[in-house]
């Protein structure tokens, strides 16, 4: 019977930890813009236009 109590306690601790990590990530803005990154690669970069810069040789 003690095994059942142990497993329930472990489940509650892991569930609370996952919930706290989720709240932390929401507060840090991890889920603010889920559509933007897949379209960002399609945007033209203005600083890439023009002749390539020559490095020191």
Secondary structure by P-SEA (a helix, b strand, c coil): caaaaaaaaaaaaaaaaaaaaaaaaaaaccccccccccccccccccccccccccccc
